[in-house]
Amino acid sequence: MNLKMLHAVSPVNSLSFQLHGLLQGNFSDPIVVPQQELATYTLIFTQQGEGCLTWDNEAFSIMYGTCFLLNPHCTIEIRNSGQSPLSLWFLTFSMHMNQSHPPALLEAGEFTVPHFEVLVRELQEIAQHQYTADTLQQMAAHHSFQKLMGSLLQHLGPHQKTENSRQAVLEIIASLKENYQQDVSVEELARQAKISNRRFTHWFKLLTGTNVSGYMTALRINHAKELLLGGGRLQEIANTVGYRDEYYFNRRFRQTVGISPGRFIRNHHKKQVNICAMSCLGHLLALGIRPIAAANNLTNNLHLRELSYDIHKVNSIPMQLDEIANLQPELILAPCQNDYDKLSAIAPTLLLSGNEHNPLSLLRMLGETLNKQQEAEQWVVHYNRKTQRHRARLAAIYSRDETFSSIEIRSDSIYVFGNFWCRGAYNLYDGLELSAPVIIQQEMINKEAYRIITEEQLPLFVGDHLFDDSRSRTV
């Protein structure tokens, strides 16, 4: 046995990471992280919602699955750009090596991991024991953290060329614009980009705001619009843009644009007003009107994202008044008095508040203003027929005595919703005719869009069935 190693003066090369802090939070305020300088390496993982990370004056979109390694002494700011809370993990750490010439293991930037759900579970496990006083649990948490960092190294090193992936997906997007008629799959496009399916999907969503299917549909429908206005036959247009079946094309056009190809042509021949929609985007699309611009918090809505892909997006918080003015709108739709006061200096402005009107009354008001009364009534008839079918189905499941409430629990407040625009409550109480708890029925229905309550008041507002928007599931 060689015992010389017992007298060695030079230690074996080693690498370890020190965890300084691990925090998970759900943020509803517009500014999640005020502008500040970081003191240590920081990992940020996005578990839910959408936002914007400004890193040394460069903006990056963040959404589910996006991961960032930020270097010490950089300046960051994070904003919430979606309607739902932004759920983020923050992990701060330092790296320790005893090598005289340590290799470059960490490269700041955006990266992806192959199994994001597994990563979140590992973070939850470490967070559960990071402040434990039990020595064995401390060792277990330390081991879990070292194992986590070891698995992340393959994604954090300089060999991981994020910019190459981004450029490869940009080239694919440019190619799709020229070959939008072809049927493609994510697997095929990822092979062309020479990256994994997950990494391709991540970058494609980041760069286009939608998935491959939604993007291809938008390209095809936009070209179809041009051909429709040129007087082409429906079957020929369907074939030209990549749909073999005229009836399927008709259905996809209606789903995307909100109206049939024939109605689209008739509407175009009417005088169109250039509208900037800071509110009521869904109402405009239901009427067959596409505004020249819309607030990005509206276009980010899950149900409107694909329908509004080609609409110019402007910030609502903070409001970009100069950009809106440069678009030269002929009419602006404002959601509240404060916004109305600012926007009315740019162009004629309508104050259409969901806090004062239910969705169908707003739709009829817009229809009268924009000479779309017939379209508005057709949509109302369609809505009423749909809710009637669902009421019949629910009648066999729930009794008339059971009550329902829609509540959103945030980190700093609790919201209860009446029967106006908020969180689908109109559909619950007016559309499906479900019953509200007594206090909501007496004090909020047809009176208040929402109310902020205390934790002590919560039992008064909770019905037999609760739609809890903070967790996106029914309790």
CORHU-V223203 format. One record per backbone hydrogen bond with DSSP energy under -1.0 kcal/mol. NH is the residue of the N-H (numbers start at 1). CO is the residue of the C=O. E is the energy in kcal/mol with one decimal. If there is no record, write none. Layout:
# CORHU-V223203
[[NH & CO & E] [NH & CO & E]]
This chain:
# CORHU-V223203
[[6 & 3 & -1.6] [7 & 4 & -1.9] [8 & 5 & -1.3] [16 & 96 & -2.3] [18 & 94 & -2.7] [20 & 92 & -2.7] [21 & 92 & -1.5] [23 & 90 & -2.6] [25 & 88 & -2.3] [27 & 86 & -2.5] [32 & 78 & -2.0] [33 & 78 & -1.8] [36 & 76 & -2.0] [38 & 74 & -2.6] [41 & 93 & -1.1] [42 & 70 & -2.3] [43 & 91 & -3.5] [44 & 68 & -2.5] [45 & 89 & -2.0] [46 & 66 & -2.2] [47 & 87 & -2.5] [48 & 87 & -1.5] [51 & 62 & -2.5] [52 & 79 & -2.4] [53 & 60 & -3.2] [54 & 77 & -3.4] [55 & 58 & -3.1] [56 & 75 & -3.2] [58 & 55 & -1.3] [60 & 53 & -2.4] [62 & 51 & -2.3] [65 & 46 & -2.7] [66 & 63 & -2.4] [67 & 111 & -1.0] [68 & 44 & -2.2] [69 & 109 & -2.5] [70 & 42 & -3.2] [73 & 38 & -2.9] [74 & 71 & -1.3] [76 & 36 & -2.6] [77 & 54 & -1.5] [78 & 33 & -2.0] [79 & 52 & -2.5] [80 & 30 & -3.0] [81 & 50 & -1.5] [82 & 50 & -1.2] [86 & 27 & -3.1] [87 & 48 & -2.1] [88 & 25 & -2.3] [89 & 45 & -2.5] [90 & 23 & -3.2] [91 & 43 & -2.6] [92 & 21 & -2.5] [93 & 41 & -2.0] [94 & 18 & -1.8] [96 & 16 & -3.0] [98 & 14 & -1.2] [105 & 103 & -1.1] [107 & 156 & -2.0] [109 & 69 & -2.2] [111 & 67 & -2.2] [119 & 115 & -1.8] [120 & 116 & -2.2] [121 & 117 & -1.9] [122 & 118 & -2.1] [123 & 119 & -2.3] [124 & 120 & -2.4] [125 & 121 & -2.0] [126 & 122 & -2.2] [127 & 123 & -2.7] [128 & 124 & -1.7] [132 & 129 & -1.3] [138 & 134 & -2.2] [139 & 135 & -2.3] [140 & 136 & -2.2] [141 & 137 & -2.7] [142 & 138 & -2.7] [143 & 139 & -2.5] [144 & 140 & -2.4] [145 & 141 & -2.3] [146 & 142 & -2.5] [147 & 143 & -2.4] [148 & 144 & -2.3] [149 & 145 & -2.6] [150 & 146 & -2.3] [151 & 147 & -2.0] [152 & 148 & -1.7] [153 & 149 & -1.4] [155 & 152 & -1.9] [156 & 152 & -1.2] [157 & 153 & -1.5] [160 & 157 & -1.7] [161 & 159 & -1.1] [162 & 160 & -1.4] [165 & 161 & -1.6] [166 & 162 & -2.5] [167 & 163 & -2.7] [168 & 164 & -2.4] [169 & 165 & -2.2] [170 & 166 & -2.2] [171 & 167 & -2.1] [172 & 168 & -1.7] [173 & 169 & -2.6] [174 & 170 & -2.2] [175 & 171 & -2.0] [176 & 172 & -2.3] [177 & 173 & -1.5] [179 & 175 & -1.4] [182 & 179 & -1.4] [189 & 185 & -2.3] [190 & 186 & -2.9] [191 & 187 & -1.9] [192 & 188 & -1.9] [193 & 189 & -2.0] [195 & 190 & -2.0] [200 & 196 & -2.6] [201 & 197 & -2.8] [202 & 198 & -2.5] [203 & 199 & -2.3] [204 & 200 & -2.9] [205 & 201 & -2.4] [206 & 202 & -2.0] [207 & 203 & -2.3] [208 & 204 & -2.1] [209 & 205 & -2.1] [215 & 211 & -2.5] [216 & 212 & -2.7] [217 & 213 & -2.3] [218 & 214 & -2.2] [219 & 215 & -2.4] [220 & 216 & -2.5] [221 & 217 & -2.9] [222 & 218 & -2.3] [223 & 219 & -2.0] [224 & 220 & -2.3] [225 & 221 & -2.1] [226 & 222 & -1.4] [227 & 223 & -2.0] [228 & 224 & -2.8] [229 & 225 & -2.4] [231 & 228 & -1.4] [232 & 227 & -1.9] [237 & 233 & -2.5] [238 & 234 & -2.5] [239 & 235 & -2.1] [240 & 236 & -2.3] [241 & 237 & -2.2] [243 & 238 & -3.4] [249 & 245 & -2.2] [250 & 246 & -2.2] [251 & 247 & -2.0] [252 & 248 & -2.7] [253 & 249 & -2.7] [254 & 250 & -2.1] [255 & 251 & -2.4] [256 & 252 & -2.1] [257 & 253 & -3.0] [258 & 254 & -1.7] [264 & 260 & -2.3] [265 & 261 & -1.9] [266 & 262 & -2.1] [267 & 263 & -2.7] [268 & 264 & -1.7] [269 & 265 & -1.2] [270 & 267 & -1.2] [276 & 331 & -2.4] [277 & 293 & -2.7] [278 & 333 & -1.8] [284 & 280 & -2.1] [285 & 281 & -2.3] [286 & 282 & -2.1] [287 & 283 & -1.4] [288 & 285 & -1.4] [289 & 284 & -2.8] [292 & 275 & -1.8] [293 & 275 & -1.3] [294 & 312 & -2.2] [295 & 277 & -2.2] [296 & 314 & -2.6] [298 & 295 & -1.4] [299 & 295 & -1.8] [300 & 296 & -1.5] [301 & 298 & -1.3] [304 & 301 & -1.1] [305 & 301 & -2.1] [308 & 304 & -1.9] [309 & 306 & -1.0] [311 & 308 & -1.6] [314 & 294 & -2.2] [320 & 315 & -1.3] [321 & 319 & -1.4] [324 & 320 & -2.2] [325 & 321 & -2.4] [326 & 322 & -2.1] [327 & 323 & -1.0] [328 & 325 & -1.5] [330 & 274 & -2.5] [331 & 274 & -1.6] [332 & 348 & -2.1] [333 & 276 & -2.3] [334 & 350 & -3.2] [340 & 336 & -2.5] [341 & 337 & -2.3] [342 & 338 & -1.1] [343 & 339 & -3.0] [344 & 340 & -2.5] [346 & 343 & -2.2] [347 & 343 & -1.5] [350 & 332 & -2.9] [352 & 334 & -2.6] [356 & 353 & -1.5] [362 & 358 & -2.1] [363 & 359 & -2.1] [364 & 360 & -2.2] [365 & 361 & -2.3] [366 & 362 & -2.5] [367 & 363 & -2.4] [368 & 364 & -2.3] [369 & 365 & -2.1] [370 & 366 & -2.7] [372 & 367 & -3.6] [376 & 372 & -2.4] [377 & 373 & -2.4] [378 & 374 & -2.3] [379 & 375 & -2.0] [380 & 376 & -2.2] [381 & 377 & -2.5] [382 & 378 & -2.2] [383 & 379 & -2.5] [384 & 380 & -2.7] [385 & 381 & -2.2] [386 & 382 & -1.9] [387 & 383 & -2.6] [388 & 384 & -2.0] [389 & 385 & -1.8] [390 & 386 & -1.8] [391 & 387 & -2.5] [392 & 388 & -1.8] [393 & 389 & -1.4] [394 & 390 & -2.5] [395 & 391 & -2.0] [397 & 394 & -1.9] [398 & 394 & -3.0] [402 & 399 & -1.2] [404 & 435 & -2.8] [405 & 465 & -2.0] [407 & 467 & -2.6] [408 & 415 & -2.4] [410 & 413 & -2.9] [415 & 408 & -3.0] [416 & 451 & -2.7] [417 & 406 & -2.1] [418 & 449 & -2.4] [425 & 422 & -2.7] [428 & 424 & -1.4] [429 & 425 & -2.5] [430 & 426 & -2.3] [431 & 426 & -2.2] [432 & 427 & -3.0] [434 & 428 & -2.7] [441 & 437 & -2.7] [442 & 438 & -2.7] [443 & 439 & -2.1] [444 & 440 & -2.1] [445 & 440 & -2.2] [447 & 444 & -2.8] [448 & 444 & -2.8] [451 & 416 & -2.4] [453 & 414 & -2.3] [460 & 457 & -1.6] [461 & 458 & -1.3] [462 & 458 & -1.2] [465 & 403 & -1.9] [467 & 405 & -3.1] [468 & 473 & -1.4] [469 & 407 & -2.2] [471 & 468 & -1.5] [473 & 468 & -1.2] [475 & 466 & -2.6]]
